Amino acid sequence: MAVIHRTVLEPTKLELLAAWLPTRPWYVPGAGGPELTKAGGFRLDDPQGEVGIEFMAVTDTAGDDAVTYLVPLTYRGAPLAGAEHALVGTMEHGVLGRRWAYDGCHDPVLRTQLLALLRGRVLAQDQNTSDTPDREVTRSYDGDGGDLADLAAGAVDDREGTRLSAARGSTLFLHRVLRPAPDGPPSLPPGTNAHVAGSWRTPDGSRARGLFVVLRSGPGDRDGRTGRPA
């Protein structure tokens, strides 16, 4: 299990993200630069114990309306070859030394563990406590496993979020701008085969809940006899 260290980071994660977020197409500009606070999230474990995996929720209060973002990050002790374009920045960790922080959608370790979470093979872990599952993170999967066999290496950002190509023409979509569900559990869009949902803290101190990740079926997911998702 990943060990959560109580130590100092220089610069902090929020300082790195304040410089990086405005470069993303899904960023919602506010009045001036981002003013970020940590709003929640969860972690996943790397079976090899080498890569830190964190899904952070951060809220920008710079504009008239606060915006909460989902930011999957990986932390490595050495640069990830071929991922220079996905580097968020470097930090000095009080225990582990220099750490390279990446947009985790481009990191194969995060992609593998996210698929394992969707299929129910691993549990989401508490963001701040070692060896403690996060029971507020829920997931579902309704399929035969073929559409979760692998993810393509490339991740595509647009104004809506981040898309990763899955098998059978399916798409794994990460909601970068988090939107609270009105009441009860978040409703799933049509054609959704899998999802991850979680909660985050709002600026007024209450809790919101919504979709983090959905798997959208493609033409190859449909049953040839019925035309329904298989």
C-alpha positions as CSV (number, residue, x, y, z in Angstrom):
1,M,0.0,0.0,0.0
2,A,1.1,3.6,-0.7
3,V,2.5,5.4,2.4
4,I,1.3,9.0,2.9
5,H,4.2,11.1,4.2
6,R,3.5,14.1,6.4
7,T,6.2,16.4,5.1
8,V,6.9,19.6,3.1
9,L,6.7,20.1,-0.6
10,E,8.4,22.9,-2.4
11,P,6.6,24.1,-4.5
12,T,3.3,22.8,-3.2
13,K,0.9,20.9,-5.4
14,L,-1.5,23.8,-5.5
15,E,1.3,26.1,-6.6
16,L,2.2,23.8,-9.5
17,L,-1.5,23.5,-10.5
18,A,-2.0,27.3,-10.4
19,A,0.6,27.6,-13.2
20,W,-0.5,24.5,-15.1
21,L,-4.4,24.7,-15.1
22,P,-4.7,27.9,-17.3
23,T,-2.8,26.0,-20.1
24,R,-5.6,23.4,-20.3
25,P,-8.5,23.8,-22.8
26,W,-11.1,22.8,-20.2
27,Y,-9.9,25.5,-17.8
28,V,-12.6,28.1,-17.0
29,P,-10.9,31.5,-16.7
30,G,-11.6,33.6,-13.7
31,A,-10.7,37.1,-12.6
32,G,-6.9,36.9,-12.7
33,G,-4.9,33.7,-12.0
34,P,-6.4,30.7,-10.2
35,E,-6.9,30.8,-6.5
36,L,-6.9,27.2,-5.6
37,T,-8.0,25.2,-2.5
38,K,-7.9,21.5,-2.0
39,A,-11.5,20.1,-2.2
40,G,-11.0,16.3,-2.0
41,G,-10.0,13.3,-4.1
42,F,-8.7,9.8,-3.6
43,R,-5.6,7.7,-4.3
44,L,-4.8,4.5,-6.1
45,D,-2.0,2.2,-5.2
46,D,0.8,1.2,-7.6
47,P,1.4,-2.5,-7.2
48,Q,5.1,-1.9,-7.6
49,G,5.2,0.8,-5.0
50,E,7.1,3.2,-7.3
51,V,4.5,5.7,-8.6
52,G,2.2,7.9,-6.5
53,I,-1.3,8.1,-8.0
54,E,-3.7,10.8,-6.8
55,F,-7.0,12.0,-8.2
56,M,-7.2,15.6,-6.8
57,A,-10.3,17.8,-6.6
58,V,-9.3,21.4,-6.5
59,T,-11.5,24.5,-6.4
60,D,-10.7,27.8,-8.1
61,T,-12.4,30.7,-6.3
62,A,-11.0,33.5,-8.5
63,G,-14.1,34.1,-10.5
64,D,-17.7,35.0,-9.5
65,D,-18.6,31.3,-9.5
66,A,-16.2,28.7,-7.9
67,V,-15.1,25.9,-10.3
68,T,-13.9,22.5,-9.1
69,Y,-11.6,20.5,-11.2
70,L,-10.6,16.8,-11.2
71,V,-6.8,16.6,-11.7
72,P,-5.4,13.0,-11.9
73,L,-1.7,13.2,-11.0
74,T,1.2,10.8,-10.8
75,Y,4.4,11.4,-8.8
76,R,7.6,9.7,-9.9
77,G,11.2,9.7,-8.6
78,A,12.6,10.1,-12.2
79,P,11.3,11.5,-15.4
80,L,8.8,9.4,-17.4
81,A,10.3,8.8,-20.8
82,G,8.3,10.3,-23.7
83,A,6.0,12.2,-21.4
84,E,7.6,15.6,-21.4
85,H,4.4,17.2,-22.8
86,A,2.5,15.8,-19.7
87,L,4.8,17.2,-17.1
88,V,3.0,19.4,-14.6
89,G,6.2,20.3,-12.7
90,T,8.8,19.1,-10.2
91,M,8.7,19.3,-6.5
92,E,11.2,18.8,-3.6
93,H,9.7,16.3,-1.2
94,G,10.9,16.4,2.4
95,V,11.3,12.6,2.5
96,L,11.6,11.3,-1.0
97,G,13.6,14.1,-2.6
98,R,12.8,15.4,-6.1
99,R,9.5,14.3,-7.5
100,W,8.2,14.7,-11.1
101,A,4.5,15.4,-11.2
102,Y,2.6,14.4,-14.4
103,D,-0.9,14.7,-15.8
104,G,-1.8,11.1,-14.9
105,C,-3.9,10.6,-18.0
106,H,-0.7,10.2,-19.9
107,D,0.9,7.8,-17.3
108,P,0.5,4.1,-18.1
109,V,0.5,3.2,-14.4
110,L,-2.5,5.4,-13.6
111,R,-4.3,4.2,-16.7
112,T,-3.8,0.6,-15.7
113,Q,-4.9,1.1,-12.1
114,L,-7.9,3.2,-13.2
115,L,-9.1,0.3,-15.3
116,A,-8.6,-2.0,-12.3
117,L,-10.8,0.3,-10.2
118,L,-13.5,0.4,-12.8
119,R,-13.6,-3.4,-12.9
120,G,-13.6,-3.7,-9.1
121,R,-10.2,-5.3,-8.8
122,V,-8.8,-2.6,-6.5
123,L,-10.3,-0.1,-4.1
124,A,-9.9,3.6,-4.1
125,Q,-7.7,4.7,-1.2
126,D,-8.1,7.6,1.2
127,Q,-6.3,10.7,0.0
128,N,-4.6,11.5,3.4
129,T,-4.4,8.2,5.3
130,S,-2.2,5.2,4.5
131,D,-3.8,1.8,4.0
132,T,-7.4,3.1,4.3
133,P,-10.1,2.6,1.6
134,D,-12.2,5.6,0.6
135,R,-15.8,4.3,0.9
136,E,-17.2,7.5,-0.7
137,V,-15.7,6.6,-4.1
138,T,-18.1,4.3,-6.0
139,R,-17.8,2.5,-9.2
140,S,-19.8,0.3,-11.6
141,Y,-19.1,-1.8,-14.6
142,D,-21.7,-3.4,-16.9
143,G,-19.8,-5.3,-19.6
144,D,-17.9,-8.4,-20.5
145,G,-14.5,-7.0,-20.0
146,G,-13.6,-6.5,-23.7
147,D,-14.0,-2.7,-23.6
148,L,-11.8,-2.4,-20.6
149,A,-9.0,-4.6,-21.9
150,D,-6.6,-1.7,-22.6
151,L,-6.4,2.1,-23.1
152,A,-4.6,3.8,-25.9
153,A,-1.5,5.7,-24.9
154,G,-2.8,9.1,-26.1
155,A,-5.1,11.3,-24.0
156,V,-7.0,14.1,-25.8
157,D,-8.1,17.3,-24.0
158,D,-10.9,19.5,-25.2
159,R,-13.2,22.0,-23.7
160,E,-15.4,19.2,-22.2
161,G,-12.7,17.2,-20.5
162,T,-10.2,14.4,-21.3
163,R,-10.8,11.4,-23.5
164,L,-8.9,8.1,-23.7
165,S,-9.6,5.6,-26.4
166,A,-10.6,2.2,-25.1
167,A,-11.3,-1.1,-27.0
168,R,-14.3,-1.7,-29.3
169,G,-14.5,2.0,-30.1
170,S,-15.4,2.9,-26.5
171,T,-14.1,6.1,-24.9
172,L,-13.1,6.7,-21.2
173,F,-14.1,10.2,-20.4
174,L,-12.8,12.2,-17.4
175,H,-14.9,15.1,-16.2
176,R,-12.3,17.8,-15.6
177,V,-14.9,20.3,-14.4
178,L,-16.9,18.6,-11.7
179,R,-20.6,19.2,-11.5
180,P,-22.7,18.2,-8.5
181,A,-25.6,15.8,-9.0
182,P,-28.9,17.5,-8.0
183,D,-30.1,14.8,-5.6
184,G,-29.1,11.2,-4.7
185,P,-26.6,9.2,-6.8
186,P,-25.4,10.8,-10.1
187,S,-27.4,9.8,-13.1
188,L,-25.4,8.0,-15.9
189,P,-25.5,9.3,-19.5
190,P,-27.0,7.0,-22.1
191,G,-24.5,4.5,-23.4
192,T,-22.4,4.4,-20.2
193,N,-20.9,1.0,-19.4
194,A,-18.8,2.0,-16.4
195,H,-18.3,4.9,-14.0
196,V,-16.4,6.3,-11.0
197,A,-18.2,8.8,-8.8
198,G,-17.0,10.7,-5.7
199,S,-17.5,13.7,-3.5
200,W,-15.7,16.9,-2.8
201,R,-16.0,19.9,-0.4
202,T,-17.7,23.1,-1.6
203,P,-16.5,26.6,-0.6
204,D,-19.4,26.8,1.9
205,G,-18.2,23.6,3.7
206,S,-20.9,21.3,2.4
207,R,-20.3,18.2,0.4
208,A,-21.1,17.7,-3.3
209,R,-21.1,14.5,-5.3
210,G,-20.8,13.8,-9.0
211,L,-19.3,11.8,-11.8
212,F,-15.5,11.7,-12.1
213,V,-15.1,9.1,-14.9
214,V,-17.4,7.4,-17.4
215,L,-16.9,4.7,-20.0
216,R,-19.0,5.5,-23.1
217,S,-19.7,2.6,-25.4
218,G,-18.8,2.6,-29.0
219,P,-20.2,0.8,-32.1
220,G,-18.1,-2.3,-31.2
221,D,-19.9,-2.6,-27.8
222,R,-23.3,-3.2,-29.4
223,D,-24.9,-6.6,-29.7
224,G,-25.4,-7.4,-33.4
225,R,-28.9,-8.9,-32.8
226,T,-30.5,-6.2,-30.6
227,G,-28.4,-3.1,-31.2
228,R,-28.3,-2.7,-27.4
229,P,-25.0,-2.2,-25.5
230,A,-23.6,-5.7,-24.8
